[in-house]
Amino acid sequence: IPAAREAIALLNVELAKELVDIATAVEPGFDALFVAGEVARLTGDFVSALEWFDRGFEIAEELSDLRMIALAMAQIHGFYCNQPNEAVRVLAATAARMTDEAQRLEVEMERVLFGSMLGRYADVLETAEGILQHPGCDVEARWTACTNAAWAEVHLIDLRHVHDHLDTAFALMDSSAIDRASEIDLVRA
C-alpha cells in the first residue's frame, strides 16, 4: 500500500493499479480499500471508487480514517456525479459516528457546504458559528468556518459580518501554518 500511495503521488496510475490489485486480492484492510478507491477515482471509474470507499467506510475505526474516506465519497457524489444530496447523506452518517465533538463539527461543516450546492446557505452559517464557539476546534477548523461563513454570506447577500469573518481568517492564516496553500490563495484572491 505505501508503494501504491507513492505511485499515486507520482501519477503512475498503472503501477498504482497493479499494486492495489495485489493488496486487495485477499481480505483488504482499510488502507488497501482507501487506496483502491483513490486509484479508481483517478482513472475516472467513480462507480468502482464508491464501491471501494463504501467497503472502507464500513470497517473504518479511526476517526481520521472515517473522515478521510467520507470526504472522498462526498467529493465523488457532489462534484463528479452531481449528487450533492448523496454527499450530504454520507457526511451526515459520518458525523453520527464521530465520538469527538470538535471533529463531528468539522464533518458537519463539510456536510452543510455540500448542502449549500442545494441552496442551504443558512446551514453553513449556523454550523460555522458552532465551530467558532467550540473551544476544542483547531485553527484549521476555525479558518475553514470563517471562510465558509464569508462565502455563504456573499451568496445570501448578507454582508454584515463578511469582513469580520475574512479578517479572522487572514489573522489565522498569518499566525499559523495552515496546510491548505491553494485554498489560502483562493481566499486571498
C-alpha positions as a Markdown table, in Angstrom:
| # | Residue | x | y | z |
|---|---|---|---|---|
| 1 | Ile | 0.0 | 0.0 | 0.0 |
| 2 | Pro | 2.8 | 2.5 | 0.7 |
| 3 | Ala | 4.2 | 1.8 | -2.7 |
| 4 | Ala | 0.7 | 2.3 | -4.3 |
| 5 | Arg | 0.4 | 5.7 | -2.5 |
| 6 | Glu | 3.8 | 6.6 | -3.9 |
| 7 | Ala | 2.7 | 5.6 | -7.4 |
| 8 | Ile | -0.4 | 7.8 | -7.0 |
| 9 | Ala | 1.8 | 10.7 | -5.9 |
| 10 | Leu | 3.9 | 10.2 | -9.0 |
| 11 | Leu | 0.7 | 10.0 | -11.1 |
| 12 | Asn | 1.7 | 6.5 | -12.2 |
| 13 | Val | -1.8 | 5.2 | -12.2 |
| 14 | Glu | -1.0 | 1.9 | -14.0 |
| 15 | Leu | 1.6 | 1.0 | -11.4 |
| 16 | Ala | -0.7 | 2.0 | -8.6 |
| 17 | Lys | -3.5 | -0.2 | -10.0 |
| 18 | Glu | -1.1 | -3.2 | -10.2 |
| 19 | Leu | -0.1 | -2.7 | -6.6 |
| 20 | Val | -3.7 | -2.2 | -5.4 |
| 21 | Asp | -4.7 | -5.4 | -7.3 |
| 22 | Ile | -2.1 | -7.3 | -5.3 |
| 23 | Ala | -3.1 | -5.6 | -2.0 |
| 24 | Thr | -6.8 | -6.2 | -2.4 |
| 25 | Ala | -6.6 | -9.8 | -3.6 |
| 26 | Val | -7.2 | -11.2 | -0.1 |
| 27 | Glu | -9.2 | -9.6 | 2.7 |
| 28 | Pro | -8.0 | -6.0 | 2.3 |
| 29 | Gly | -7.8 | -3.7 | 5.3 |
| 30 | Phe | -8.9 | -0.1 | 5.4 |
| 31 | Asp | -5.7 | 1.3 | 3.8 |
| 32 | Ala | -5.9 | -1.0 | 0.8 |
| 33 | Leu | -9.6 | -0.2 | 0.3 |
| 34 | Phe | -9.0 | 3.5 | 0.5 |
| 35 | Val | -6.1 | 3.4 | -1.9 |
| 36 | Ala | -8.1 | 1.2 | -4.3 |
| 37 | Gly | -10.8 | 3.8 | -4.2 |
| 38 | Glu | -8.3 | 6.6 | -4.9 |
| 39 | Val | -6.9 | 4.7 | -7.9 |
| 40 | Ala | -10.4 | 4.1 | -9.3 |
| 41 | Arg | -11.2 | 7.8 | -8.8 |
| 42 | Leu | -8.0 | 8.8 | -10.6 |
| 43 | Thr | -8.9 | 6.7 | -13.5 |
| 44 | Gly | -12.5 | 8.1 | -13.7 |
| 45 | Asp | -14.2 | 4.9 | -12.6 |
| 46 | Phe | -16.4 | 6.6 | -10.0 |
| 47 | Val | -18.7 | 3.6 | -9.6 |
| 48 | Ser | -15.8 | 1.3 | -8.6 |
| 49 | Ala | -14.3 | 4.1 | -6.4 |
| 50 | Leu | -17.5 | 4.4 | -4.4 |
| 51 | Glu | -17.7 | 0.6 | -4.1 |
| 52 | Trp | -14.1 | 0.5 | -2.6 |
| 53 | Phe | -14.8 | 3.5 | -0.4 |
| 54 | Asp | -18.1 | 2.0 | 0.8 |
| 55 | Arg | -16.3 | -1.1 | 2.0 |
| 56 | Gly | -13.6 | 1.1 | 3.7 |
| 57 | Phe | -16.3 | 3.2 | 5.3 |
| 58 | Glu | -17.9 | 0.1 | 6.9 |
| 59 | Ile | -14.6 | -1.0 | 8.5 |
| 60 | Ala | -13.1 | 2.4 | 9.4 |
| 61 | Glu | -12.3 | 2.5 | 13.1 |
| 62 | Glu | -10.1 | 5.6 | 13.5 |
| 63 | Leu | -11.9 | 8.9 | 13.3 |
| 64 | Ser | -9.3 | 10.3 | 10.9 |
| 65 | Asp | -9.8 | 7.4 | 8.6 |
| 66 | Leu | -13.6 | 7.8 | 8.8 |
| 67 | Arg | -13.4 | 11.5 | 8.0 |
| 68 | Met | -10.9 | 10.9 | 5.1 |
| 69 | Ile | -13.0 | 8.3 | 3.4 |
| 70 | Ala | -16.2 | 10.2 | 3.9 |
| 71 | Leu | -14.8 | 13.3 | 2.3 |
| 72 | Ala | -13.6 | 11.3 | -0.7 |
| 73 | Met | -17.0 | 9.7 | -1.1 |
| 74 | Ala | -18.7 | 13.1 | -0.7 |
| 75 | Gln | -16.4 | 14.7 | -3.4 |
| 76 | Ile | -17.3 | 11.9 | -5.8 |
| 77 | His | -21.1 | 12.3 | -5.1 |
| 78 | Gly | -21.1 | 16.0 | -5.0 |
| 79 | Phe | -18.6 | 17.1 | -7.7 |
| 80 | Tyr | -18.2 | 14.2 | -10.1 |
| 81 | Cys | -21.7 | 12.6 | -10.1 |
| 82 | Asn | -23.7 | 15.8 | -9.4 |
| 83 | Gln | -25.4 | 14.2 | -6.4 |
| 84 | Pro | -25.0 | 16.7 | -3.6 |
| 85 | Asn | -27.8 | 15.0 | -1.7 |
| 86 | Glu | -25.8 | 11.8 | -1.5 |
| 87 | Ala | -22.8 | 13.8 | -0.3 |
| 88 | Val | -24.9 | 15.3 | 2.4 |
| 89 | Arg | -26.2 | 11.8 | 3.3 |
| 90 | Val | -22.7 | 10.3 | 3.6 |
| 91 | Leu | -21.4 | 13.2 | 5.7 |
| 92 | Ala | -24.4 | 13.1 | 8.0 |
| 93 | Ala | -23.8 | 9.4 | 8.6 |
| 94 | Thr | -20.2 | 10.1 | 9.3 |
| 95 | Ala | -21.0 | 12.9 | 11.7 |
| 96 | Ala | -23.3 | 10.5 | 13.6 |
| 97 | Arg | -20.3 | 8.1 | 14.0 |
| 98 | Met | -17.9 | 10.8 | 15.3 |
| 99 | Thr | -17.3 | 10.5 | 19.0 |
| 100 | Asp | -15.2 | 13.7 | 19.3 |
| 101 | Glu | -17.4 | 16.8 | 19.3 |
| 102 | Ala | -14.9 | 19.1 | 17.5 |
| 103 | Gln | -14.3 | 16.5 | 14.7 |
| 104 | Arg | -18.1 | 16.0 | 14.4 |
| 105 | Leu | -18.5 | 19.7 | 13.9 |
| 106 | Glu | -15.8 | 19.7 | 11.2 |
| 107 | Val | -17.6 | 16.9 | 9.4 |
| 108 | Glu | -20.9 | 18.9 | 9.8 |
| 109 | Met | -19.1 | 21.9 | 8.2 |
| 110 | Glu | -18.4 | 19.7 | 5.1 |
| 111 | Arg | -21.9 | 18.4 | 5.1 |
| 112 | Val | -23.5 | 21.8 | 5.1 |
| 113 | Leu | -21.0 | 23.0 | 2.5 |
| 114 | Phe | -22.3 | 20.3 | 0.1 |
| 115 | Gly | -25.8 | 21.3 | 1.2 |
| 116 | Ser | -25.1 | 24.8 | 0.0 |
| 117 | Met | -24.9 | 23.3 | -3.5 |
| 118 | Leu | -28.6 | 22.9 | -3.0 |
| 119 | Gly | -29.0 | 26.5 | -1.7 |
| 120 | Arg | -28.8 | 25.7 | 2.0 |
| 121 | Tyr | -26.5 | 28.7 | 2.9 |
| 122 | Ala | -28.1 | 29.3 | 6.3 |
| 123 | Asp | -26.9 | 25.9 | 7.5 |
| 124 | Val | -23.4 | 26.9 | 6.6 |
| 125 | Leu | -23.6 | 30.0 | 8.8 |
| 126 | Glu | -25.1 | 28.0 | 11.7 |
| 127 | Thr | -22.5 | 25.3 | 11.6 |
| 128 | Ala | -19.7 | 27.8 | 11.2 |
| 129 | Glu | -20.8 | 29.6 | 14.3 |
| 130 | Gly | -20.9 | 26.3 | 16.2 |
| 131 | Ile | -17.3 | 25.7 | 15.2 |
| 132 | Leu | -16.2 | 29.2 | 16.1 |
| 133 | Gln | -17.8 | 28.9 | 19.6 |
| 134 | His | -16.4 | 25.4 | 20.3 |
| 135 | Pro | -13.2 | 25.6 | 22.3 |
| 136 | Gly | -12.0 | 22.2 | 21.1 |
| 137 | Cys | -11.8 | 23.1 | 17.4 |
| 138 | Asp | -8.4 | 23.7 | 16.0 |
| 139 | Val | -7.0 | 26.6 | 13.9 |
| 140 | Glu | -7.7 | 24.9 | 10.6 |
| 141 | Ala | -11.3 | 24.2 | 11.6 |
| 142 | Arg | -11.8 | 27.8 | 12.6 |
| 143 | Trp | -10.2 | 29.1 | 9.4 |
| 144 | Thr | -12.5 | 26.8 | 7.4 |
| 145 | Ala | -15.5 | 28.0 | 9.3 |
| 146 | Cys | -14.6 | 31.7 | 8.8 |
| 147 | Thr | -14.0 | 31.3 | 5.0 |
| 148 | Asn | -17.2 | 29.2 | 4.5 |
| 149 | Ala | -19.2 | 31.7 | 6.5 |
| 150 | Ala | -17.9 | 34.5 | 4.4 |
| 151 | Trp | -18.7 | 32.5 | 1.2 |
| 152 | Ala | -22.3 | 31.8 | 2.4 |
| 153 | Glu | -22.8 | 35.4 | 3.4 |
| 154 | Val | -21.9 | 36.6 | 0.0 |
| 155 | His | -24.4 | 34.1 | -1.6 |
| 156 | Leu | -27.1 | 35.3 | 0.8 |
| 157 | Ile | -26.1 | 38.9 | 0.0 |
| 158 | Asp | -25.8 | 39.5 | 3.8 |
| 159 | Leu | -22.5 | 41.3 | 4.2 |
| 160 | Arg | -22.9 | 42.5 | 7.7 |
| 161 | His | -20.2 | 40.0 | 9.1 |
| 162 | Val | -18.3 | 39.1 | 6.0 |
| 163 | His | -15.4 | 41.4 | 6.8 |
| 164 | Asp | -15.2 | 40.1 | 10.4 |
| 165 | His | -15.0 | 36.5 | 9.1 |
| 166 | Leu | -12.4 | 37.3 | 6.5 |
| 167 | Asp | -10.3 | 39.4 | 8.9 |
| 168 | Thr | -10.3 | 36.4 | 11.3 |
| 169 | Ala | -9.4 | 34.0 | 8.5 |
| 170 | Phe | -6.5 | 36.2 | 7.4 |
| 171 | Ala | -5.3 | 36.5 | 11.1 |
| 172 | Leu | -5.4 | 32.7 | 11.4 |
| 173 | Met | -3.5 | 32.3 | 8.2 |
| 174 | Asp | -0.8 | 34.7 | 9.3 |
| 175 | Ser | -0.5 | 33.2 | 12.8 |
| 176 | Ser | -0.2 | 29.5 | 12.0 |
| 177 | Ala | 1.0 | 27.1 | 9.4 |
| 178 | Ile | -2.3 | 26.1 | 7.9 |
| 179 | Asp | -1.6 | 23.3 | 5.3 |
| 180 | Arg | -4.0 | 24.5 | 2.6 |
| 181 | Ala | -1.9 | 26.6 | 0.3 |
| 182 | Ser | -4.3 | 26.5 | -2.7 |
| 183 | Glu | -7.3 | 27.3 | -0.6 |
| 184 | Ile | -5.5 | 30.2 | 1.2 |
| 185 | Asp | -4.5 | 31.6 | -2.2 |
| 186 | Leu | -8.2 | 31.5 | -3.3 |
| 187 | Val | -9.3 | 33.3 | -0.1 |
| 188 | Arg | -6.6 | 35.9 | -0.5 |
| 189 | Ala | -7.8 | 36.5 | -4.2 |
